[in-house]
Amino acid sequence: MTSEEEAALETEKRLEEAVNSSDIAISVRGLRNSFGDQVVHEGLDLDVRKGEILGVVGGSGTGKSVLMRSIIGLQIPDEGEVHVFGEPMIGRLDDEEALAIRKRWGVLFQGGALFSTLTVAENVEVPLREYYPNIGPQLRDEIAAFKIRMTGLPCEAGPKYPSELSGGMRKRAGLARALALDPDLLFLDEPTAGLDPIGAAAFDEQTRQLQKTLGLTVFLITHDLDTLFSICDRVAVIADRKIIAVGTIDELLATDHPWIQEYFNGPRGRAAVSAQQRHSISSGGDAPAERQ
């Protein structure tokens, strides 16, 4: 074994210990993002607990996706710190330890962001080729097939191109790619946008089941109130350029911020509450906001 390989193994071991021991998966402090004269975030703080599904909401233009991009390194903030499993991430694109952290997350971008010239299976194999180039083609194919089935797609979807899939199937294909490296952390950007209510509910259920089965921490950007009420353990609200509140739905409803009250107590919010209460009664369970 070369010295580089030994160093990489030591890094992986140390990060594995950090992941297992940390209660906080993501920590953001003092984040500032701007585009020219437009300041999107100013002094934004947020903690994402390990093992939770955290919903992130906010009005149009509040920078929900910008926050996610700052965490995963696609947006360099003006100021602030981002730690993932205890490791600082800003400005460390080529760092070996930061690379090891990036292997531990998967991202489903809005719309799926699949490569149109690659089949579904080839799309799923992209992270494997990037991070594990020594894996042979047969094992790559087997991993891709497993991930495709894991997300509820039929095995026949593997050789198809994104243009041959429905919107819901493309979302699941993007999810399969996000899960290719067996991540600890999953980022979902508007995963149910554009889906019909039945498809959106099925995707939500799939997300919750995968989170439970794989022990994932999920950072979920959404405007879908049904998603927030049905699967999110906590919700973070972006307004006034920062996180103004984070907590369970019940905790948010107890705050007096005008946007929060309008968002959760409006007609759609009341409908989502009623639907969740009916589901809770019929299933004999508790709503996510009441889970400990």
KEMAR-82549 format. One line per field, with one value per residue (C-alpha): residue number from 0; residue in three letters; y negated, z negated, x. Coordinates in Angstrom, 1 decimal, always signed. Layout:
num <- [NUM_...]
residuo <- [ALA_...]
c2 <- [Y_...]
c3 <- [Z_...]
c1 <- [X_...]
! end
This chain:
num <- [0_1_2_3_4_5_6_7_8_9_10_11_12_13_14_15_16_17_18_19_20_21_22_23_24_25_26_27_28_29_30_31_32_33_34_35_36_37_38_39_40_41_42_43_44_45_46_47_48_49_50_51_52_53_54_55_56_57_58_59_60_61_62_63_64_65_66_67_68_69_70_71_72_73_74_75_76_77_78_79_80_81_82_83_84_85_86_87_88_89_90_91_92_93_94_95_96_97_98_99_100_101_102_103_104_105_106_107_108_109_110_111_112_113_114_115_116_117_118_119_120_121_122_123_124_125_126_127_128_129_130_131_132_133_134_135_136_137_138_139_140_141_142_143_144_145_146_147_148_149_150_151_152_153_154_155_156_157_158_159_160_161_162_163_164_165_166_167_168_169_170_171_172_173_174_175_176_177_178_179_180_181_182_183_184_185_186_187_188_189_190_191_192_193_194_195_196_197_198_199_200_201_202_203_204_205_206_207_208_209_210_211_212_213_214_215_216_217_218_219_220_221_222_223_224_225_226_227_228_229_230_231_232_233_234_235_236_237_238_239_240_241_242_243_244_245_246_247_248_249_250_251_252_253_254_255_256_257_258_259_260_261_262_263_264_265_266_267_268_269_270_271_272_273_274_275_276_277_278_279_280_281_282_283_284_285_286_287_288_289_290_291]
residuo <- [MET_THR_SER_GLU_GLU_GLU_ALA_ALA_LEU_GLU_THR_GLU_LYS_ARG_LEU_GLU_GLU_ALA_VAL_ASN_SER_SER_ASP_ILE_ALA_ILE_SER_VAL_ARG_GLY_LEU_ARG_ASN_SER_PHE_GLY_ASP_GLN_VAL_VAL_HIS_GLU_GLY_LEU_ASP_LEU_ASP_VAL_ARG_LYS_GLY_GLU_ILE_LEU_GLY_VAL_VAL_GLY_GLY_SER_GLY_THR_GLY_LYS_SER_VAL_LEU_MET_ARG_SER_ILE_ILE_GLY_LEU_GLN_ILE_PRO_ASP_GLU_GLY_GLU_VAL_HIS_VAL_PHE_GLY_GLU_PRO_MET_ILE_GLY_ARG_LEU_ASP_ASP_GLU_GLU_ALA_LEU_ALA_ILE_ARG_LYS_ARG_TRP_GLY_VAL_LEU_PHE_GLN_GLY_GLY_ALA_LEU_PHE_SER_THR_LEU_THR_VAL_ALA_GLU_ASN_VAL_GLU_VAL_PRO_LEU_ARG_GLU_TYR_TYR_PRO_ASN_ILE_GLY_PRO_GLN_LEU_ARG_ASP_GLU_ILE_ALA_ALA_PHE_LYS_ILE_ARG_MET_THR_GLY_LEU_PRO_CYS_GLU_ALA_GLY_PRO_LYS_TYR_PRO_SER_GLU_LEU_SER_GLY_GLY_MET_ARG_LYS_ARG_ALA_GLY_LEU_ALA_ARG_ALA_LEU_ALA_LEU_ASP_PRO_ASP_LEU_LEU_PHE_LEU_ASP_GLU_PRO_THR_ALA_GLY_LEU_ASP_PRO_ILE_GLY_ALA_ALA_ALA_PHE_ASP_GLU_GLN_THR_ARG_GLN_LEU_GLN_LYS_THR_LEU_GLY_LEU_THR_VAL_PHE_LEU_ILE_THR_HIS_ASP_LEU_ASP_THR_LEU_PHE_SER_ILE_CYS_ASP_ARG_VAL_ALA_VAL_ILE_ALA_ASP_ARG_LYS_ILE_ILE_ALA_VAL_GLY_THR_ILE_ASP_GLU_LEU_LEU_ALA_THR_ASP_HIS_PRO_TRP_ILE_GLN_GLU_TYR_PHE_ASN_GLY_PRO_ARG_GLY_ARG_ALA_ALA_VAL_SER_ALA_GLN_GLN_ARG_HIS_SER_ILE_SER_SER_GLY_GLY_ASP_ALA_PRO_ALA_GLU_ARG_GLN]
c2 <- [+0.0_-3.4_-6.3_-8.1_-5.2_-4.8_-8.6_-8.2_-5.3_-7.2_-10.1_-7.9_-6.3_-9.6_-10.9_-7.8_-8.3_-12.0_-11.0_-8.4_-10.7_-14.0_-15.0_-17.8_-16.9_-20.5_-23.7_-27.1_-30.3_-33.9_-33.1_-36.1_-35.7_-38.5_-39.0_-42.5_-44.9_-42.2_-40.7_-37.3_-36.1_-38.2_-36.5_-33.2_-30.5_-26.9_-23.5_-20.3_-17.4_-14.0_-11.6_-14.2_-15.3_-19.1_-21.0_-24.4_-26.9_-30.6_-33.0_-33.3_-34.9_-34.2_-32.0_-28.4_-26.9_-29.4_-28.1_-24.5_-25.4_-27.2_-24.1_-21.7_-24.1_-25.3_-28.9_-30.6_-32.9_-36.4_-35.5_-32.8_-29.2_-25.9_-22.6_-19.2_-16.5_-18.8_-19.6_-23.1_-23.1_-26.6_-27.0_-23.4_-22.0_-20.0_-19.1_-15.4_-15.6_-17.7_-15.3_-12.5_-14.5_-15.1_-11.3_-11.2_-13.3_-12.9_-15.7_-15.7_-19.0_-20.6_-18.9_-15.9_-17.5_-14.2_-14.1_-13.8_-11.9_-9.2_-6.4_-6.2_-3.5_-5.6_-8.6_-6.6_-5.5_-9.0_-9.5_-6.0_-6.8_-10.1_-9.0_-5.3_-5.0_-1.6_+0.1_+2.4_+2.0_+5.1_+3.9_+0.4_+1.9_+4.0_+1.0_-1.1_+1.6_+1.9_-1.9_-2.1_+0.6_-0.9_-4.1_-2.3_-2.3_+0.9_+2.5_+1.7_-2.0_-1.4_-1.4_-4.2_-7.9_-10.7_-11.9_-8.5_-8.8_-10.6_-13.5_-11.3_-8.6_-11.3_-12.4_-8.8_-8.4_-11.5_-10.2_-6.9_-8.8_-10.8_-7.5_-5.9_-6.3_-5.2_-8.8_-9.8_-13.1_-13.7_-17.1_-17.4_-20.6_-20.8_-17.0_-17.0_-20.1_-19.4_-16.1_-15.3_-14.9_-11.1_-11.1_-13.7_-11.7_-8.5_-10.4_-11.7_-8.2_-6.9_-9.6_-8.8_-5.0_-5.5_-7.9_-5.3_-2.3_-4.0_-6.3_-9.4_-13.0_-14.9_-18.6_-19.1_-22.4_-22.5_-24.7_-21.7_-21.9_-18.3_-17.3_-19.5_-18.1_-14.4_-13.7_-16.6_-16.3_-20.1_-23.0_-26.0_-29.2_-31.7_-35.3_-38.7_-37.2_-34.7_-31.8_-33.4_-30.2_-26.4_-23.8_-21.4_-22.6_-23.1_-25.2_-27.3_-27.8_-29.3_-32.0_-35.4_-36.2_-37.4_-35.3_-32.1_-32.7_-33.5_-30.5_-27.8_-29.2_-30.1_-28.0_-25.5_-25.2_-24.5_-21.9_-20.2_-20.1_-18.5_-15.9_-15.0_-14.7_-12.4_-10.3_-10.2_-9.0_-6.4_-5.0_-5.2_-7.2_-10.6_-13.5_-14.2_-17.4_-15.2_-12.6_-12.8]
c3 <- [+0.0_+1.0_-1.5_+0.3_-0.1_-3.8_-4.3_-2.5_-4.7_-7.8_-6.7_-6.1_-9.5_-11.3_-9.4_-10.1_-13.8_-13.5_-11.7_-14.3_-17.3_-16.1_-16.8_-14.3_-10.6_-9.3_-11.1_-9.4_-11.2_-10.1_-6.4_-4.0_-0.3_+2.1_+5.9_+6.7_+4.6_+3.7_+0.3_+0.0_-3.4_-6.2_-9.5_-8.7_-11.3_-11.1_-12.6_-11.0_-13.5_-12.5_-11.5_-11.0_-7.9_-8.0_-5.8_-4.6_-3.5_-2.6_-0.1_+3.4_+3.6_+0.0_+1.0_+0.1_+3.0_+2.5_-1.1_+0.1_+2.8_+0.1_-2.0_+0.8_+2.2_+5.4_+4.0_+2.2_-0.5_-1.2_-4.9_-7.3_-8.1_-7.0_-8.9_-7.7_-10.3_-12.1_-9.1_-7.7_-4.0_-2.6_-0.2_-0.3_+3.1_+3.7_+0.1_-0.6_-3.8_-2.1_+0.8_-1.7_-3.2_+0.3_+0.8_-2.2_-0.7_+2.3_+4.0_+5.9_+7.7_+8.8_+11.8_+11.4_+13.4_+15.2_+18.1_+21.2_+23.3_+20.6_+19.7_+16.3_+15.3_+16.7_+14.8_+11.5_+12.3_+12.7_+8.9_+8.9_+11.9_+10.3_+6.8_+7.4_+10.9_+10.0_+9.7_+12.7_+15.1_+13.9_+10.3_+11.4_+13.3_+10.3_+8.0_+10.4_+10.8_+7.1_+6.5_+9.3_+7.7_+4.3_+5.4_+6.7_+10.4_+12.4_+13.6_+17.2_+16.5_+16.4_+20.1_+20.9_+21.4_+19.3_+22.2_+22.1_+18.5_+16.8_+14.5_+11.4_+12.8_+13.6_+10.0_+8.8_+11.2_+9.8_+6.3_+7.3_+8.5_+5.2_+3.3_+5.5_+2.9_-0.1_-1.6_-5.2_-4.1_-1.4_+0.1_+1.9_+3.7_+4.4_+4.9_+5.4_+7.6_+10.7_+9.5_+9.2_+5.6_+5.8_+7.2_+4.6_+1.7_+3.0_+3.3_-0.3_-1.6_+0.3_-1.2_-4.7_-4.2_-2.8_-5.7_-8.2_-6.5_-5.6_-8.7_-6.5_-7.4_-4.9_-4.0_-2.1_-0.4_+0.4_+0.6_+0.4_-2.8_-2.6_-2.6_-5.6_-7.6_-6.6_-6.8_-8.2_-11.8_-11.9_-9.6_-9.1_-7.9_-5.8_-5.9_-6.4_-5.0_-7.8_-9.6_-11.6_-13.2_-13.3_-15.0_-14.7_-13.0_-16.4_-17.6_-14.4_-14.7_-18.2_-16.8_-15.8_-12.7_-10.0_-7.2_-9.3_-10.4_-6.8_-5.4_-7.9_-8.8_-5.2_-3.4_-2.1_-5.5_-7.1_-4.4_-5.0_-8.8_-8.2_-5.8_-8.3_-11.2_-9.1_-8.1_-11.8_-13.0_-10.3_-10.8_-14.6_-14.6_-15.4_-13.1_-12.5_-14.6_-17.6_-17.1_-19.5]
c1 <- [+0.0_+1.4_+1.7_-1.1_-3.4_-2.5_-3.2_-6.5_-7.5_-6.5_-8.6_-11.6_-11.2_-11.0_-14.1_-16.0_-15.4_-16.4_-19.7_-20.5_-19.8_-21.3_-24.8_-24.7_-24.3_-24.2_-23.3_-23.6_-22.4_-22.5_-23.2_-23.3_-24.1_-24.6_-24.9_-23.7_-25.8_-28.3_-27.6_-29.3_-28.0_-26.6_-25.5_-27.3_-26.9_-28.2_-27.6_-28.9_-29.1_-27.7_-30.5_-33.3_-35.2_-34.9_-37.3_-36.1_-38.7_-38.9_-40.4_-39.2_-35.8_-34.9_-31.9_-32.9_-31.0_-28.1_-27.9_-27.6_-25.1_-23.0_-23.0_-21.9_-19.3_-21.0_-21.4_-18.5_-20.0_-18.7_-18.4_-19.2_-18.3_-19.8_-18.9_-20.0_-19.5_-17.2_-15.0_-14.7_-15.7_-15.4_-12.5_-11.4_-12.4_-9.2_-8.4_-8.2_-10.3_-13.0_-13.1_-13.7_-16.6_-18.1_-18.2_-20.5_-23.3_-25.6_-27.5_-30.8_-31.0_-34.2_-35.6_-33.3_-30.4_-29.7_-27.3_-29.6_-27.0_-26.5_-28.9_-30.4_-27.8_-25.0_-26.2_-26.2_-22.7_-21.3_-20.3_-18.8_-16.6_-15.6_-14.7_-13.9_-12.3_-10.9_-14.3_-14.8_-17.7_-19.5_-19.6_-20.6_-23.5_-24.6_-24.5_-26.4_-29.1_-29.4_-29.8_-32.4_-34.5_-34.0_-35.7_-38.7_-37.9_-38.2_-35.0_-36.2_-35.5_-31.7_-31.1_-33.5_-32.6_-34.1_-36.3_-38.0_-39.1_-42.0_-41.3_-41.7_-39.4_-36.7_-36.9_-36.3_-33.5_-31.9_-32.4_-30.7_-27.7_-27.7_-27.6_-24.9_-22.1_-24.2_-24.2_-24.8_-26.2_-28.8_-29.6_-33.0_-33.9_-37.7_-38.0_-41.8_-42.0_-44.0_-45.4_-49.0_-50.4_-50.2_-46.7_-45.5_-47.0_-45.2_-41.9_-42.3_-43.0_-40.0_-37.8_-39.0_-38.4_-34.9_-34.1_-35.1_-33.5_-30.2_-30.0_-29.7_-29.7_-31.8_-31.6_-34.8_-35.8_-39.5_-42.5_-44.8_-46.8_-47.8_-44.2_-43.4_-46.3_-45.8_-42.1_-40.1_-38.9_-38.1_-38.5_-36.1_-37.6_-35.5_-36.7_-35.1_-31.8_-31.4_-33.0_-35.7_-37.0_-36.3_-38.4_-41.3_-44.4_-46.1_-43.2_-43.3_-47.0_-46.4_-44.2_-45.7_-43.6_-46.1_-44.6_-44.7_-48.3_-49.4_-47.6_-48.7_-52.1_-53.2_-55.8_-53.2_-51.6_-54.9_-55.6_-52.3_-52.9_-56.3_-54.9_-52.1_-54.5_-56.8_-53.7_-52.5_-55.9_-56.3_-52.8_-52.9_-49.6_-48.4_-47.6_-43.9_-44.1_-45.0_-42.2_-39.3]
! end
